[in-house]
């Protein structure tokens, strides 16, 4: 048996079972040394040389990529951003429209697609050619007819911009600004940028219920380009807030939260003691914090 085939089959057989429940204080790497099985999988991970598929949440199929940090977390522990996925589990309902800005390999898009069926829609936006190909592959592997994939980045204008593409290991760091974490540069790509307002109109989408936004510092530009969507639909938002990346694109967490606050949004972080949403504590300098923004008084969890 070829070494690559053995690597693939081994990865498929021993990957951790997927887990959907809160994980207090989760960060990338959490749980990877908890228990003999997890430690064994972490030790084995560097020796897996070929991409392989695993069964993920809700029976979805997911392609894991050797060397990629998100894939490693799922392989070793069965979890990735578990507290955020628990929020989606409680919020998403059939018929909703979910927008995934910065979709990367498509974890949020895949999960949302199953939850909003049969009549709901998912709009998955990913500008990097490499990640877009992986995203499309995951959508097609699951035969998800309600996911529309577009190779674009969000901004406050229509045009092109330069995307810095990180190595596959750190694919989540791709950015229109400068890397905020000392990430190596693999290449630069000219990518199309669009306003979300224009995309929603052009796609004929009549409702937007939730937006997940992980755009590595371009949040302010993306939100300015979504002014009409926010005004008309008041979608729930799940967005990463990180001053170290926002600064590279001329913005700050204070400006992002003020923009949303002026539209009536309230903010929640994830309680490190329970993993559940709680009112977001004030902080002048957020560092890679996922924030839930809600318009209105009722929290849906």
N, C-alpha and C positions, 0 to 999 in steps of 0.2 A: 504494500500500500504506500502511495506517495506520501512524503512528509507533510505537504500542504493539506492533503485530504485528511490525514490523521489529525492535524492541528484543528481543522474545521470541525470534524466529528467530535473531538474531545471538548471543544468549546461549547458545542451544542448540548452535549450530554451533561456537563457539570455546572452550567451557568446557574446562578442563584434563582430561586423561584421569585416571581414579581410580588411586591408587597405594596398594598395601598392602605396605609394608616399613618397618622402623624408620627413624626420623629423629632422630639424636642431638641432644638439646637443643631439641626442638621446643617452641615457644610460639606463641600466636596471632600470625599475621603472618609466621612463618618461611617462607622460600622465595618470598615474594611479589615480591621484587625480584631473584630469581636467574634470569638468562637473559632474552633479549629477549621471548620469548613470554609469560612470567609478568608482566614489566613492562608489556607491552602490555595484557594482560587487566586488570591492576590499574588502569591509566589509564582503560580503558573502563568498568569496573564502575560508577562513579557515574552514567553515562549510561544504564544499563539501568533502565527505569522499570516493567517489568512482570514478574511472576513467570514462571518458565519451568522446564521439566523437563530434567534431564540424566540420563545413565546413570551410575550410581555403582557401588560395589564389588559384585561377584558378580552383575552384570547388573541390579541393583535400579534403579528409577526414583526420582528424588529431586527434589522441588520446591524450587528456590532462590528466595529472596525479596530483592528489591532493598533495599539499605541494611543488611541483616542481616550481622553480622560472621562468623557461622559459614558462611553461604551464600557470602560473599566468599572465605573461605579455600578452600572446595571449588571454587569457580569458577576461582580464580586458580591454585591449586597441585594440586588433586585430592586434597588431604589435610585431615584434621581429626583431631587427637589420634592420629596414626598409630601411636605406640608402644603405646597402649592397645588399638587395634584389632588390632595384631599379637598381643597377649596373647589376646584373644578368639579370634582365628584358630587359635591353638594349643590353647586350652582347651575351647572349646565342641564338643560332640559330639551326634549324633542322640539324641533322647530326653530331653535335659536340660530343666530349667526355668530360665528367666532372668527376673529381675525388674529392671525399669528404673525406678528411682525418681527423678523429675525428668526425665522422658523428653524434654521440649522438643519439637523437631521430629521426633524418633524415630530418629536415626541408629543408636544402639545397638540399639534394638528391631528395626529392619529387618534389620540385619546378623545379629543373634542368631537371628531367626526362620528365616532360611535355613539356618543352621548346625545348628539343633536339629531340623529336619524329619527324618522325616515325623511322628513322634509326640511331639516335644518341644513346650513351650509357652513363650510370652513374655507377661509381665504388665507392661504399660506404664502408669505412673501419672504424670499431669500435671495440676496444678490450674488453671493459667491457661486461661481460656476461649479466648483467641487461639491459644496454643500447642497446646491440645488439638485445636482444629479443624485445625491444620496437621498434627499427628501423625496424626489419623484419616484425613486426605486422603492422606498418604503410605502408610499401611497399606492403604487401599482401592485406591490406584493400583497397588500390587504384588500385590493379591489374596491377602493373607496371612491365611489362615484360622486360623492358630495364634497370633495376637496378640490378647490381650484388653486393651482400653484402658479406663481408669477415670479420671474427672476428680476425683482426690483428691490430697491431700498426706499424707505420713506424719508421725505424731507418736506420743506415748505415751498418747493418749486418743482417744476418739471424740467429735466435736463439730464446731465451725466455728472458723475463724481468719481473720484479715485478711491477704491476700496483697498485697504491694506489687508492682505490675506496671511493669516498665521499658519504655521505647520498644522497638520491634521491633529496632532496631539492637543493643540489649544485652539481648535476651530471656533470655539465660542468667543474668542477675542477679536475676530475680524471686525474692522472698524473703518468708518469714513474719516476719522480723526487721526490720532496717534495712539499707539498701544499704551495702556495705563499700567501694565504689569510687567514691564521689561520683556515682553514677548518678542521672539525672533520673527523676522519678516521672511516669508517664503516668496511672495511675489506681490505685484500691484495689478489691479484690474480696473479698467474703466467700466462702470456699471450705470444703468439707468436709475434715476431717482424720480419719484412721483409723489404727489400729495395724496394722502389717503382719501380726502374728499373727492378728488378726481377719479380715483380707482373705484370707489363705491358707486359713484354715478355711472361710470363707463360700464361697470359690471352689472348694472341694473339691480343692485342689492337694496332692498326696501327696509331692512332692519339690521342693526348692529347691536348685539347684546353684551359682548365681552371682547376686549382686546388684550392680548398678551404682547408686551413690547420689551424686547431685549435687543437693543440696537447700539450698545457699546458707545454711549456718549452722544448719540444723535437724537435723544429723547425730546429735547426742546424743539428741534426742527420738525420732528415727526408730529408732535402735538400741535404745533402751529399750522401744519398742513392738514390737520384733522379737525379744525375749528368747527366746521359745519356738522361733521359726524358727532362731535361731542355735544354741540348745541341741540341737534335734532333728536338724537337717540339716547343720550346720557348713558353710554355703555359702562359697565364695570371694567376697570383696568387692572391688570397685573403687570407691573413694570419694575425693571431693575433701576435703582437709583444709586449712582456711584460718582462722587465728585471728582475722583481722579480721572475718569474718562470724560465726564461732562466738561471739565475745564479745557480739555484739548479741542473742544468744539465751541468754546466761548460762552459756556453756560454754567449753571450750578444747580444743586438740588433745591436750594431756596427758590430759584426762579421757576423750576419745574413745578414744585408744589404750589407756589403762588399762582401760577397760571391755571392749574386745575382747581385750586381753592376758589378762584374768582368765578368759576363755573359751578360752584356748589358742591364740590367733591370733598369727602372726608377720607382720612387716611388710616390704614391699618398695617402694622408689621406682624411678624410671627413671634409669638411668645416663646422665649427660649426654654421656659419651664414646661409648656404644654404642647408646643408646636402649632397651636391654634391662633387665629388672628386676634389681635388686640389693638387698641388705639396706638398709633405710631408715636413713640416718644420724640420730642424735639431733639434735633441734632444738627449742628452747623456743618458737619462734614460726614456724609454717609459714605460708606465703603462697601459697594456691592451688596446692597440691601434690597430684597424684593418687597415691594409695597403694593398693597391692594387699595385702590381708590374707588370709592362708591359715591354716587350722586343720590341724595335722598336720605331718609332716616332709618330705613329698615335694613339691617344686615342679614343677608340670605343664608347664614350658617348657624 
